[in-house]
Amino acid sequence: MDAGDERGNVHGKHRFHRVVKNGSIINLTISIIWTIIIVLPIEPFSILLRIIVGGGPGVWFLLAYLLHLIVGYGGFTCLSFLYYLIEEKWEVELNNKLIMAGFYLLFIGVNITLITLAAAGAVGGYYLNIIHAPVEDVRSILEPMVNPIRLLSLITIVGALILLIPVYKTFARK
C-alpha cells in the first residue's frame, strides 16, 4: 500500500493532475472529431459550413466549437498543469471528494453544455439558412433550448470554481 492509500486517498498519491489531464485528452479528441465533421465535404456534414457562414443560430454552433477548444481542451490542460505543480512540486494534500466533484461537474458541464449549444445552432441554422424558415419559427425552435443551456452553463461554472478552490488556497499559502 503506497502513502496515498494510507491517507485515504482513493486515487493514490498525487494523481489529480493525471485525472484532469485525461479529461483534457478526451476533450481534445472530441474537438478533433468535431473539426473533422465540420470540414468533411460529405453530406450531411458539408451543410454545417453553410450553416456557420449563414450566421444567426449558426453562430451558436461556431461558438460551441470554439468554446470546446478553449475551455474543454485549453482549460483542462491549464488546470492539469496547476494541479501538477500543486501535487508534484509543492506536495500539497488535496481534498479528494471536492476535486472529483468539481472535475465531474466541469467535465460533464462543458461537454453537455457545448453539445447542446452546438445542436441548437445546427438545428436553428439549418431551418434559417437551408430551409429558409421564417425567423419566428426558428426562434420558437431555439427558445426551449435557452434555459437548459443556461442551467448547464451554471453547472460548468460551479465545477470550475470548485476546481479553483485548491489552487487559490495553495497560492494563498505560498
C-alpha positions in Angstrom: 0.0 0.0 0.0 1.5 3.3 -1.0 1.5 6.6 1.0 -1.6 7.9 -0.9 -3.7 4.8 0.1 -2.6 5.1 3.8 -4.1 8.7 4.0 -7.4 7.5 2.4 -6.7 9.0 -1.0 -8.6 6.7 -3.3 -6.7 7.9 -6.3 -3.3 7.3 -4.9 -0.7 9.9 -4.0 -0.7 13.0 -6.3 -2.9 11.9 -9.1 -5.4 14.6 -9.7 -3.3 16.3 -12.4 -3.5 13.0 -14.3 -7.3 12.8 -14.0 -7.6 16.4 -15.3 -5.0 15.6 -18.0 -7.1 12.6 -19.1 -10.1 14.9 -19.3 -8.1 17.3 -21.4 -7.1 14.4 -23.8 -10.7 13.3 -24.1 -11.8 16.9 -24.8 -9.0 17.2 -27.4 -10.2 14.0 -29.1 -13.8 15.3 -29.1 -12.5 18.6 -30.6 -10.6 16.8 -33.3 -13.6 14.7 -34.3 -15.7 17.9 -34.3 -13.2 19.6 -36.6 -13.2 16.7 -39.0 -17.0 16.6 -39.1 -17.2 20.3 -39.8 -14.7 20.2 -42.7 -15.9 16.9 -44.3 -17.1 17.6 -47.8 -19.7 14.8 -47.4 -23.5 15.3 -47.0 -24.9 16.0 -44.4 -21.7 17.4 -42.9 -21.0 19.9 -45.7 -24.2 21.7 -44.6 -22.5 22.7 -41.4 -20.2 25.2 -43.1 -23.2 26.8 -44.9 -25.0 27.0 -41.5 -22.0 28.7 -39.9 -21.4 31.1 -42.8 -25.2 31.9 -42.8 -24.9 33.4 -39.3 -27.8 33.7 -36.9 -28.2 30.4 -35.0 -25.2 29.1 -36.9 -23.0 31.3 -34.7 -24.2 29.3 -31.7 -22.7 26.2 -33.4 -19.4 28.0 -34.1 -19.3 29.5 -30.6 -19.8 26.0 -29.1 -17.0 24.6 -31.2 -14.6 27.4 -30.3 -15.5 27.2 -26.6 -14.9 23.5 -26.6 -11.4 24.1 -28.0 -10.7 26.8 -25.5 -12.4 25.6 -22.3 -12.6 21.8 -23.0 -9.1 21.4 -24.1 -7.2 24.6 -23.1 -8.9 25.0 -19.7 -8.4 21.4 -18.7 -4.8 21.5 -19.9 -4.1 24.6 -17.7 -5.8 23.0 -14.7 -3.8 19.9 -15.2 -0.6 21.9 -15.1 -1.7 23.8 -12.0 -2.6 20.5 -10.2 0.8 19.1 -11.3 2.6 22.0 -9.6 0.4 21.7 -6.5 0.8 17.9 -6.2 4.3 17.2 -7.5 6.3 20.4 -6.9 4.7 21.7 -3.7 3.5 18.3 -2.4 0.2 19.7 -1.1 -2.5 17.3 0.0 -5.8 17.9 -1.7 -9.5 17.2 -0.8 -10.3 14.2 -3.0 -14.1 14.5 -2.9 -14.1 18.2 -3.5 -11.8 17.9 -6.5 -13.6 14.9 -8.0 -17.0 16.6 -7.6 -15.6 19.7 -9.4 -14.0 17.6 -12.1 -17.2 15.8 -12.9 -19.3 18.9 -12.8 -16.8 20.8 -15.1 -16.2 17.9 -17.5 -19.9 16.9 -17.9 -21.0 20.5 -17.8 -18.5 21.6 -20.6 -19.4 18.7 -22.9 -23.1 18.6 -22.5 -23.5 22.4 -22.5 -21.5 22.8 -25.7 -23.1 19.9 -27.4 -26.5 21.3 -26.6 -25.4 24.7 -27.8 -24.0 23.2 -31.0 -27.1 21.2 -31.6 -29.3 24.3 -31.1 -27.1 26.2 -33.5 -27.1 23.5 -36.1 -30.8 22.9 -36.0 -31.7 26.6 -35.9 -29.1 27.4 -38.6 -30.5 24.6 -40.7 -34.0 25.9 -40.5 -33.0 29.5 -41.1 -30.2 29.2 -43.7 -31.0 26.0 -45.5 -34.8 25.6 -45.4 -35.3 29.4 -45.1 -37.9 29.1 -42.4 -39.4 32.3 -41.0 -37.4 33.8 -38.2 -40.3 33.4 -35.8 -40.3 29.6 -36.5 -36.6 29.5 -35.8 -37.0 31.4 -32.6 -39.7 29.0 -31.4 -37.3 26.2 -32.1 -34.4 27.8 -30.1 -36.3 29.3 -27.2 -36.9 26.0 -25.4 -33.1 25.3 -25.5 -32.1 28.5 -23.8 -32.9 27.6 -20.2 -31.3 24.2 -20.3 -28.1 25.8 -21.8 -28.2 28.4 -19.1 -28.6 25.7 -16.4 -25.8 23.6 -17.9 -23.6 26.7 -18.0 -24.1 27.3 -14.3 -23.2 23.7 -13.6 -20.0 24.2 -15.6 -19.2 27.4 -13.7 -19.7 25.7 -10.3 -17.4 22.9 -11.4 -14.7 25.3 -12.4 -15.0 27.3 -9.2 -14.8 24.1 -7.1 -11.6 23.1 -9.0 -10.1 26.5 -8.5 -10.5 26.5 -4.7 -7.5 24.2 -4.0 -5.4 26.3 -6.5 -6.4 29.5 -4.7 -5.7 28.0 -1.3 -2.3 26.8 -2.4 -1.2 30.1 -3.9 -2.6 32.0 -0.8 -0.2 29.9 1.4 2.8 30.4 -0.9 
